[in-house]
């Protein structure tokens, strides 16, 4: 079995932590005009966005899911915590879902393919919603024993995964605490909570979900890859390089996804810096031989 039933309580929490940030994002539009937003809020929002975002892209995705590099224990645990701040689920659940996605890319068994319902306009609209966020509300849960036995054998990661409610609270309350302390006001705490907490989470959610939906429906496919993964350049900066998704499906263990000229991949730059510091090692960079194999396969 590749999946089992999600407990009702866990399913309810998915609704809460998905819908509340989305409502905050909608409310942010009128709030942004004239009041309720300061440069401190902007700085905190950007800072926490990239802290939690790199926790997902560097940690959850390229390190834990695909083993694109090895990490010292301190970095490994830090990445697991930073990724948890994105409120996209604990590290073991996230990795299990993504490994299952690659095992069944755009076929039956893929938890969030947009191509499961057909190719008519109605079917594609349904598929887009399913891939973007509809799949989150399914009672089905990926079998972690099958897809993440390596993570389950790591007692530190199991402990960090079990503390996901704590990381969720920290993700929302830390910006509020900083905002309140800097401004010495409850209003500063409230606006920081709103922008750097709820709105930041909502934006990062939608960027991540766009990789599952948009980057499997439209865009360029220069490489031969399982499924229908594409490159969508407008998402490159906000997704920290994850939207070079076609190359990723063609070569999942590669530490860099944007290998073409002008393909910005900030996640790869962070991994490069971590390697220089000695915290990351055995990094699987796109070597000449590796690219040559991909090129030859694409031309077949």
GIRAGI-V575698 format. One record per residue. N is the residue number from 1. RES is the residue in three letters. SS is DSSP state (a for helix, b for strand, c for the rest). PSI is psi in radians with two decimals (NA if undefined). Layout:
N & RES & SS & PSI
N & RES & SS & PSI
This chain:
1 & UNK & c & 2.34
2 & UNK & c & -0.10
3 & UNK & b & 2.75
4 & UNK & b & -3.00
5 & UNK & b & 2.38
6 & UNK & c & 2.33
7 & UNK & c & 2.63
8 & UNK & a & -0.70
9 & UNK & a & -0.73
10 & UNK & a & -0.71
11 & UNK & a & -0.69
12 & UNK & a & -0.68
13 & UNK & a & -0.59
14 & UNK & a & -0.77
15 & UNK & a & -0.82
16 & UNK & a & -0.89
17 & UNK & a & -0.08
18 & UNK & a & -0.79
19 & UNK & a & -0.66
20 & UNK & a & -0.84
21 & UNK & a & -0.59
22 & UNK & a & -0.73
23 & UNK & a & -0.63
24 & UNK & a & -0.66
25 & UNK & a & -0.71
26 & UNK & a & -0.76
27 & UNK & a & -0.38
28 & UNK & a & -0.49
29 & UNK & a & -0.97
30 & UNK & a & -0.54
31 & UNK & a & -0.49
32 & UNK & c & -0.33
33 & UNK & c & 1.72
34 & UNK & c & -0.43
35 & UNK & c & 2.84
36 & UNK & c & 0.21
37 & UNK & c & 2.18
38 & UNK & c & 2.96
39 & UNK & a & -0.55
40 & UNK & a & -0.75
41 & UNK & a & -0.74
42 & UNK & a & -0.82
43 & UNK & a & -0.76
44 & UNK & a & -0.69
45 & UNK & a & -0.85
46 & UNK & a & -0.77
47 & UNK & a & -0.86
48 & UNK & a & -0.50
49 & UNK & a & -0.85
50 & UNK & a & -0.52
51 & UNK & a & -0.92
52 & UNK & a & -0.62
53 & UNK & a & -0.81
54 & UNK & a & -0.50
55 & UNK & a & -0.64
56 & UNK & a & -0.89
57 & UNK & a & -0.82
58 & UNK & a & -0.79
59 & UNK & a & -1.31
60 & UNK & a & -0.77
61 & UNK & a & -1.19
62 & UNK & a & -0.52
63 & UNK & a & -1.08
64 & UNK & a & -0.75
65 & UNK & a & -0.86
66 & UNK & c & -0.07
67 & UNK & c & 0.73
68 & UNK & c & -0.29
69 & UNK & c & 2.85
70 & UNK & b & 2.69
71 & UNK & b & 2.51
72 & UNK & c & 2.72
73 & UNK & a & -0.76
74 & UNK & a & -0.77
75 & UNK & a & -0.74
76 & UNK & a & -0.83
77 & UNK & a & -0.69
78 & UNK & a & -0.70
79 & UNK & a & -0.65
80 & UNK & a & -0.68
81 & UNK & a & -0.79
82 & UNK & a & -0.73
83 & UNK & a & -0.58
84 & UNK & a & -0.45
85 & UNK & c & -0.28
86 & UNK & c & -0.19
87 & UNK & c & 0.72
88 & UNK & c & 0.29
89 & UNK & c & 2.86
90 & UNK & c & 2.89
91 & UNK & a & -0.69
92 & UNK & a & -0.76
93 & UNK & a & -0.77
94 & UNK & a & -0.83
95 & UNK & a & -0.72
96 & UNK & a & -0.79
97 & UNK & a & -0.73
98 & UNK & a & -0.63
99 & UNK & a & -0.65
100 & UNK & a & -0.68
101 & UNK & a & -0.78
102 & UNK & a & -0.57
103 & UNK & a & -0.52
104 & UNK & c & 0.65
105 & UNK & c & 2.00
106 & UNK & c & 0.51
107 & UNK & c & 3.02
108 & UNK & c & 2.23
109 & UNK & c & -0.40
110 & UNK & c & 2.17
111 & UNK & c & -0.39
112 & UNK & c & 0.74
113 & UNK & c & 2.43
114 & UNK & c & 0.01
115 & UNK & c & 0.33
116 & UNK & c & -0.17
117 & UNK & c & 0.03
118 & UNK & c & -3.03
119 & UNK & c & 0.13
120 & UNK & c & 2.81
121 & UNK & a & -0.73
122 & UNK & a & -0.74
123 & UNK & a & -0.67
124 & UNK & a & -0.63
125 & UNK & a & -0.75
126 & UNK & a & -0.71
127 & UNK & a & -0.69
128 & UNK & a & -0.84
129 & UNK & a & -0.75
130 & UNK & a & -0.81
131 & UNK & a & -0.60
132 & UNK & a & -0.90
133 & UNK & c & -0.25
134 & UNK & a & -0.61
135 & UNK & a & -0.41
136 & UNK & a & -0.44
137 & UNK & a & 0.05
138 & UNK & c & 2.55
139 & UNK & c & -0.05
140 & UNK & b & 2.39
141 & UNK & b & 2.29
142 & UNK & b & 2.41
143 & UNK & c & 1.83
144 & UNK & a & -0.57
145 & UNK & a & -0.59
146 & UNK & a & -0.74
147 & UNK & a & -0.34
148 & UNK & c & 0.85
149 & UNK & a & -0.52
150 & UNK & a & -0.69
151 & UNK & a & -0.64
152 & UNK & a & -0.38
153 & UNK & c & -0.09
154 & UNK & c & 1.81
155 & UNK & a & -0.59
156 & UNK & a & -0.73
157 & UNK & a & -0.67
158 & UNK & a & -0.69
159 & UNK & a & -0.76
160 & UNK & a & -0.73
161 & UNK & a & -0.69
162 & UNK & a & -0.34
163 & UNK & c & 0.32
164 & UNK & a & -0.69
165 & UNK & a & -0.62
166 & UNK & a & -0.78
167 & UNK & a & -0.58
168 & UNK & a & -0.83
169 & UNK & a & -0.73
170 & UNK & a & -0.69
171 & UNK & a & -0.63
172 & UNK & a & -0.62
173 & UNK & a & -0.47
174 & UNK & a & -0.81
175 & UNK & a & -0.69
176 & UNK & a & -0.73
177 & UNK & a & -0.76
178 & UNK & a & -0.80
179 & UNK & a & -0.72
180 & UNK & a & -0.72
181 & UNK & a & -0.72
182 & UNK & a & -0.75
183 & UNK & a & -0.20
184 & UNK & c & 0.74
185 & UNK & c & 2.66
186 & UNK & a & -0.53
187 & UNK & a & -0.72
188 & UNK & a & -0.64
189 & UNK & a & -0.72
190 & UNK & a & -0.81
191 & UNK & a & -0.63
192 & UNK & a & -0.70
193 & UNK & a & -0.74
194 & UNK & a & -0.92
195 & UNK & a & -0.93
196 & UNK & a & -0.21
197 & UNK & a & -1.43
198 & UNK & a & -0.88
199 & UNK & a & -0.74
200 & UNK & a & -0.75
201 & UNK & a & -0.76
202 & UNK & a & -0.78
203 & UNK & a & -0.81
204 & UNK & a & -0.65
205 & UNK & a & -0.90
206 & UNK & a & -0.59
207 & UNK & a & -0.79
208 & UNK & a & -0.78
209 & UNK & a & -0.50
210 & UNK & a & -0.50
211 & UNK & a & -0.66
212 & UNK & a & -0.59
213 & UNK & c & -1.24
214 & UNK & a & -0.76
215 & UNK & a & 0.21
216 & UNK & a & 0.14
217 & UNK & c & -0.76
218 & UNK & c & 2.77
219 & UNK & c & -3.03
220 & UNK & b & 2.59
221 & UNK & c & 1.25
222 & UNK & c & -0.32
223 & UNK & c & 2.62
224 & UNK & c & 2.05
225 & UNK & c & 2.61
226 & UNK & c & 2.48
227 & UNK & c & -2.79
228 & UNK & c & 0.54
229 & UNK & c & 2.47
230 & UNK & c & 2.94
231 & UNK & b & 2.25
232 & UNK & c & 1.69
233 & UNK & a & -0.57
234 & UNK & a & -0.33
235 & UNK & a & -0.01
236 & UNK & c & -0.78
237 & UNK & c & -0.86
238 & UNK & c & -0.54
239 & UNK & c & 0.01
240 & UNK & c & 0.58
241 & UNK & c & -0.05
242 & UNK & c & -0.33
243 & UNK & c & -0.04
244 & UNK & b & 1.10
245 & UNK & a & -0.43
246 & UNK & a & -0.82
247 & UNK & a & -0.67
248 & UNK & a & -0.74
249 & UNK & a & -0.46
250 & UNK & a & -0.57
251 & UNK & c & 1.31
252 & UNK & c & -0.51
253 & UNK & c & 0.00
254 & UNK & c & 2.37
255 & UNK & c & -0.29
256 & UNK & c & 2.26
257 & UNK & c & -0.63
258 & UNK & c & 1.65
259 & UNK & c & -0.12
260 & UNK & c & 2.92
261 & UNK & c & 2.25
262 & UNK & c & 0.05
263 & UNK & c & 1.67
264 & UNK & c & 2.22
265 & UNK & c & 1.49
266 & UNK & a & -0.54
267 & UNK & a & -0.73
268 & UNK & a & -0.64
269 & UNK & a & -0.66
270 & UNK & a & -0.75
271 & UNK & a & -0.71
272 & UNK & a & -0.78
273 & UNK & a & -0.73
274 & UNK & a & -0.62
275 & UNK & a & -0.75
276 & UNK & a & -0.59
277 & UNK & c & -0.18
278 & UNK & c & 0.13
279 & UNK & c & -0.48
280 & UNK & b & 2.55
281 & UNK & b & 2.98
282 & UNK & c & 0.89
283 & UNK & c & 2.32
284 & UNK & c & 1.48
285 & UNK & c & 2.77
286 & UNK & c & 1.54
287 & UNK & c & 2.92
288 & UNK & a & -0.76
289 & UNK & a & -0.67
290 & UNK & a & -0.79
291 & UNK & a & -0.66
292 & UNK & a & -0.70
293 & UNK & a & -0.72
294 & UNK & a & -0.72
295 & UNK & a & -0.77
296 & UNK & a & -0.69
297 & UNK & a & -0.66
298 & UNK & a & -0.49
299 & UNK & a & -0.17
300 & UNK & c & NA
